[in-house]
Amino acid sequence: MKKLLIFIVLVTGLNSAYADCSSSGMQFFPEQKEISLNSMFIIQGYYRSQKTIESFKNRTVFLESEKGEIIKLILQETLKGQMHLTQALFKLSKELKPNTKYFLKYSNQTEKESREMKQWNSEKEEREIVYWKTSNKKTMELLNSDLKIEYLNTEVIIYGCGPSANATFKIINKQKIEVWYKTELIDISTNERTIFYIREWKKTLNVGHKMCSGAFTYKKEGNYKVRFTPMNTDGKSLKTTNWKTFKSPFMNDGNSKK
C-alpha cells in the first residue's frame, strides 16, 4: 500500500510538471516602469500564447494614456524561438508625452489576453495591468562602449520532465540600466540561424533553454557559434560582438547534473 501511494504521488507530480509546461504566458519589456519618450517594446509569448504574438501581423497593438490618447505601436519584426517562445518587437508611431502613464492594449482583445496582460508587482505583492510611465527624457542613457561579453561554460541540468541546457556568458562593464541582447545562434553543421532578444540573469547571458521553454535548442553533438548586439530600451545599440564558438552543452558531461 505504501509503495502504491508513493507511485501515485510521483505520477501526480510529473503530471503537474507537464501541465505547467503546456500552459501559456506573456512577458512584456521594458521591465522597468519608467521609460523615455521614444522607447521600444517587446512582447513575448510562451506556448499557447504564441498565437497572440503571431496575430500582431494582422491587428493593432497600441498604448492608451489615462486620458484616452491612443499611440499606435508599429511591428518591426516577429522572432520565433526554437522551444515554445515567440516575440514581437515594436517601435512607436510617434513620440510619447512626458510624465504620462500608458497602458498596453490590442485591438479585438480577448478575455484570455486581458488576463495575461498582468505582471507581478513585488512592492505591492499583487498582479497589476501592464503599464509604463514616461519620464521627461527623450532618450534613455546610452550603453557603455566598454561593455564586453565573455564565454564562461556550458551546462545541462536534468529535471523530471526534461533538461535545461545553456551556454553561459559573463557580462563585463555594464551600467545599471536595462539592456536587451539581440542574440544570433548558428548551428555550424547546418548553418541554421536563430535570432532572439534575451535578457541577463545575475550578470550572465544564458543561451539555450530551460526545462519547458527557451529561445535556443541544441543537438546531442555539434558545434555552435553565437554573437550578441547589446541595445538599450530605445533600440540604440553597440557594435555587434565577434562570433563565439562552443560545443553543444550535451557534450560536456562534466557540467551535467541532476
N, C-alpha and C positions, 0 to 999 in steps of 0.2 A: 504493500500500500504506500509506503514511504517513497519507494522508487517511482511509483506512478505519479505521485504528487510532484516530485522533482521534475519528471519528464513534462508534466503539464505546465509547470512554471517556466521551464526552458522554452517550450514551444510557444507559449503565450508571449514571452519576452521577445523572441525572434519575430513573431508576427507583428508585434508593436513596432519593432525596429523597421520592418519592411513597410509598415503603414506610414511611418514618419518619412521614409524615403520616397513614398509615392504620393505625397501631398502636393502643396503648391505654396507659393510665397513670392513676395516682391521686395526689392530693395531700391532705395532712392538716394541719389547723390547730387549735390554735395551732402555729406553727412552733417557738416556744420550748419547751423541755422542761419547765421549771418552771411550774406553773400554780397557781391558787388552788383553794380547796375548792369553789368554785361556778362553775367555768369552763364556757364553752360550746364547741362543737366544730363544725368544718366539714369535710366530706369531699367532695372534688371529683373527678369522673371525666372522662377525656378519651376521645373517640371510642368504641371498643367498651366501655370501662369505664363508660360512661353507663348501661348496663343494670344494673350493680351499684347505682348510685345510685338508679335508679328502683325497684329491688326493695325498697328500705328501707321502702316503704309497707306491705309485707306480710311483713316479717321483723324479727327483733330485732337491734339493734346495742347492744353493751354494753362496759363496761370490766371487766377482771378483774385483781385485785391479785395479787401474788406468792404470797399466802396462799390464793388461790382465791375471794376475796369478789367477788361479781358486783354491778355497778351498772348498771342499765339506762339507756340514753340515749333520750330522748323526741324524736321527729322534730317539728320546728317548721314547716319549710317546705322544699320542693324547688324549686329555681330552674333554669330551662332557659336556657342561653346561646344565642346565635344562630349559633355556629360550633363545634360538636363539644365543648361543655363543659356539664356539669350538676353542680350541687352541692346538698348537703343540710345544713341547719343543725339542730343538736341541742342540747338542754339536759339537765341531769342529773335523774334521778328522785329523787335525794336527795344530800345533801352528802357529799363525799369525806372520807376520813380524812387527817389531816396526815402529812407526811413518808412518803408511801406511793407506790410505783411501780405504775402501772396500764398494762395492755396493751389495745389496741383489738381487738375481735373481733366477728364476725357469727354469727348462727345459720345452720346448714347451709353453713358456709364452704367454698368450693371450693379446690382446689389452686391454681388461677389467682389467685384472690383473695388467698390466703395469700402468693403470690409478689409480688403488687402491694403488699402491706401492709408494705413495707420502705422506709426512707429512707436517704439518704446521710449518714453522719456524717463531716464534714470533719476532725475531730480524730483519729478512729480510721482514717480513709481506708478505710471499708468500709460496706456497706449493713447496716442493722440493723432489727429489728422495730419497728414504731411503738409508742411508749410515751410517757407523761408522768409526771412525779413532782411530787407536791403539796408546797407549802411549808406553813407553819403559818398562812398568811393566809387569812381567809375570802373576801376580795375583792382584786382587783388595783388598782393605782393608777388613779385616775380621770384622764380626759383633760383636757388643758389647755384651758380655755374660750376661750383666745385663739387656738386653732388655726384657721388660715384656709387656704382653697384658692383659688388664682388661675389663670386661664387663661393658658397660655403660647403654644401654637401647634398646628397640625395637621401631620401628616407621613405620606407614603406612601413606602414603600421597596419596589422591585420586585425579587423574587427569581426563581429559575429556575422554581419551580412555584407561584407565587402571590405577591400583595403583602401587605405588612404595612401596616395603616392605623390611625392613632390620633389622637385629640385629647389633648394633654398638659396637665396641670395641676400647678402647683407647690404643695407643702405648706409652710406657714409656721407657726412656733411649735409644732412637735411635739416632745414629750419622747421620750426613748429607750425607748419601750415598743411592743409590737406593737399595731397598730391595724388594724381591718377597716373598710372603707368600703362601706356599702350604697349602690350606685350605680344611679340610675334614669335611663335614657336614653329620650327620646321623639323619634320621627320626626314632625316638626311637620306634614308634609303628610298623614299618615295617622293621626296620634295613637297609633301603635303604641308600647307601652311595654315595655321590657325591664329587669328588675331582676337584679342580680348583686352578690355581695360580691367586692371586689377588694383587692389589697394594693399598697403603694407599691413603687416601684423607683427607687432613688437620689433619694429625696425628691420624687418625682413620681408622679402617677397617670396611667396610660395607658389611656384609654377607647377600646377598639377591639379589634383582633385582630392576632395575629402571622401568619406565613406559613401555619401549619397549623391554628390554633385561636384562639378568643377568645370573650369574653362578648358582644361587640357588633360588628355589621357596618354598613357604610354603602353607600348607593346612590352612583352616579357624580355625581349632583347632588342638592341638597336642603339643608334647614336642620334642625338638631337642637338639643335642649336637654337639659341634664343637671343633676342635683343629687346631693349626697352627704350621707350620715348617718354620721359617724365614730363608732366604738364600740370599747371595749376588749374583751378576750377573755372577759369576764364578761357581755357584752351591754349594758353601761352606755354609753349614747350621748349625744353632744352634740346640740344643735339642728340639724335639717336645714338645709343651706345654701339660699340662693336659687337659682332656676334660672339656669343659664349657657348662653347661646345661641351657636352657632357653625355654620359651613358644613361640608358633607361634606369630609373630608380630600382626596378626589379632585378637588375644585375648586381646590385650591391647588397649581398646577403648580410654583410656586417652591420648594415643600418636597419635591417628588417627586424621587427619585433611585434610582440602581441600585447 
